[in-house]
Amino acid sequence: AGFFGTAYAAVSRGFCAPPGPAIKFAPLGTTKAQLAQPALQTCGDVFRALVPTLFVVAGAISFLYGLLFLQARAGYTTTMQLKETARKKGEKPPTLLGVKYLSKELGTLWADRSVGNFLEQFVPFLVSLFAYALFVSANRASALGWIWLFFRGLYSLLFGK
């Protein structure tokens, strides 16, 4: 199902987290006796609040695998095109290794930069996504995560133009 299946599942399930942060802290002025009482919030509550955020992470990983597939495809396609051009000119054809890892052809450069840009931003994205979901708003973190993924897709589409 990939990226679109994950996005569909997230939308059909709805942004189901309760409003507010996933982790709720005791308000200021809480006494030691009140803190000693059993916690009202369990790990299950936190996990349920993070479900929309986890859908975003699944969508981001699916998107990354799609970019990796396109990167491999761009290398093979560009190699075949350059081999055909070299054959017509009577020149030595390039190797897949040379095209995939050393070439500055637009097709491979587009794919390499799309993957590279995504990977450069992925770890800070995950840290900020979960920090925002845990401490500010799980629902808003999910919405901002989908917006970030949309713009990562736009970068990939517009870089080659």
C-alpha positions as CSV (number, residue, x, y, z in Angstrom):
1,A,0.0,0.0,0.0
2,G,2.9,2.3,0.7
3,F,2.7,6.0,1.3
4,F,-0.8,6.5,0.0
5,G,-2.2,3.5,1.9
6,T,-0.7,4.9,5.1
7,A,-2.2,8.4,4.4
8,Y,-5.6,6.8,3.6
9,A,-5.5,4.8,6.9
10,A,-4.6,7.9,8.8
11,V,-7.4,9.9,7.3
12,S,-10.0,7.2,7.5
13,R,-9.1,6.5,11.1
14,G,-9.2,10.2,11.8
15,F,-7.0,12.3,13.9
16,C,-8.2,10.5,17.0
17,A,-5.9,11.8,19.7
18,P,-7.5,13.7,22.6
19,P,-6.6,17.4,22.5
20,G,-3.4,18.6,24.1
21,P,-0.1,17.0,24.7
22,A,0.4,13.2,24.8
23,I,2.1,13.5,28.3
24,K,0.2,15.4,30.9
25,F,2.1,16.8,33.8
26,A,0.9,17.4,37.3
27,P,-0.1,21.1,37.7
28,L,2.0,23.4,39.9
29,G,1.0,23.2,43.5
30,T,0.2,19.5,43.4
31,T,1.0,18.0,46.9
32,K,3.1,14.9,47.6
33,A,0.0,13.0,48.7
34,Q,-1.7,13.7,45.4
35,L,1.4,12.6,43.5
36,A,1.5,9.4,45.5
37,Q,-1.9,8.4,44.1
38,P,-2.0,6.1,41.1
39,A,-1.4,7.8,37.9
40,L,-4.4,8.7,35.9
41,Q,-2.5,8.5,32.7
42,T,-1.1,5.1,31.6
43,C,1.3,4.1,28.9
44,G,-1.7,3.1,26.8
45,D,-3.1,6.6,27.1
46,V,0.1,8.0,25.8
47,F,0.3,5.5,23.0
48,R,-3.3,6.2,21.9
49,A,-2.5,9.9,21.9
50,L,0.5,9.2,19.6
51,V,-1.4,7.1,17.1
52,P,-1.8,10.0,14.6
53,T,1.9,10.8,14.9
54,L,2.8,7.2,14.3
55,F,0.8,7.3,11.1
56,V,2.9,10.2,10.0
57,V,6.1,8.3,10.8
58,A,4.8,5.3,8.7
59,G,4.0,7.7,5.9
60,A,7.5,9.2,6.0
61,I,9.2,5.8,6.0
62,S,7.0,4.7,3.0
63,F,7.9,7.9,1.2
64,L,11.6,7.3,1.9
65,Y,11.4,3.8,0.4
66,G,9.6,5.3,-2.6
67,L,12.5,7.7,-3.0
68,L,15.1,5.0,-2.7
69,F,13.3,2.9,-5.3
70,L,13.2,6.0,-7.7
71,Q,16.9,6.6,-7.0
72,A,17.8,3.0,-8.1
73,R,15.5,3.3,-11.1
74,A,17.1,6.6,-12.1
75,G,20.5,5.0,-12.1
76,Y,19.4,2.1,-14.3
77,T,17.4,4.2,-16.7
78,T,20.2,6.8,-17.1
79,T,22.7,4.0,-17.7
80,M,20.6,2.4,-20.4
81,Q,20.1,5.8,-22.1
82,L,23.9,6.6,-22.0
83,K,24.8,3.1,-23.2
84,E,22.4,3.6,-26.2
85,T,23.9,7.0,-27.0
86,A,27.5,5.6,-26.7
87,R,26.6,2.7,-29.0
88,K,25.2,5.0,-31.6
89,K,28.4,7.1,-31.5
90,G,30.7,4.1,-31.4
91,E,32.1,5.1,-28.0
92,K,32.8,3.0,-24.9
93,P,29.5,2.6,-22.9
94,P,29.5,3.7,-19.3
95,T,29.2,1.3,-16.5
96,L,26.3,1.3,-14.0
97,L,28.8,2.0,-11.2
98,G,30.1,5.1,-13.0
99,V,26.6,6.4,-13.8
100,K,25.0,5.6,-10.4
101,Y,27.8,6.9,-8.2
102,L,30.0,9.2,-10.2
103,S,27.6,10.8,-12.7
104,K,26.2,14.3,-12.6
105,E,23.4,13.5,-15.1
106,L,20.2,15.3,-14.2
107,G,18.2,12.1,-13.7
108,T,20.6,10.6,-11.2
109,L,21.3,14.0,-9.6
110,W,17.6,14.6,-9.0
111,A,17.1,11.2,-7.4
112,D,20.3,11.5,-5.3
113,R,19.4,15.0,-4.0
114,S,15.8,14.0,-3.3
115,V,17.0,11.1,-1.1
116,G,19.9,13.1,0.4
117,N,17.6,16.0,1.3
118,F,15.1,13.7,2.9
119,L,17.7,11.9,4.9
120,E,19.3,15.2,6.0
121,Q,16.0,16.4,7.5
122,F,14.5,13.1,8.7
123,V,16.2,12.7,12.1
124,P,15.5,16.4,13.2
125,F,12.0,16.0,11.8
126,L,11.4,12.9,14.0
127,V,12.8,14.5,17.1
128,S,10.7,17.6,16.7
129,L,7.6,15.7,15.7
130,F,7.6,13.5,18.8
131,A,8.7,16.4,21.1
132,Y,5.8,18.5,19.8
133,A,3.4,15.6,20.1
134,L,4.5,14.7,23.6
135,F,4.6,18.1,25.1
136,V,2.4,20.4,23.1
137,S,-0.3,18.8,20.9
138,A,-0.4,15.3,19.4
139,N,-3.0,16.3,16.8
140,R,-1.2,19.4,15.7
141,A,2.0,17.5,15.5
142,S,0.3,15.0,13.1
143,A,-1.1,17.7,10.9
144,L,2.3,19.5,10.7
145,G,4.0,16.2,10.0
146,W,1.7,15.6,7.0
147,I,2.4,19.1,5.8
148,W,6.2,18.5,6.1
149,L,5.8,15.3,4.0
150,F,3.8,17.2,1.3
151,F,6.6,19.7,1.0
152,R,9.2,17.0,0.8
153,G,7.3,15.6,-2.1
154,L,7.1,19.0,-3.8
155,Y,10.9,19.3,-3.4
156,S,11.4,16.0,-5.2
157,L,9.0,17.0,-8.0
158,L,10.4,20.6,-8.5
159,F,14.1,19.9,-8.1
160,G,14.4,18.3,-11.6
161,K,12.6,21.1,-13.4
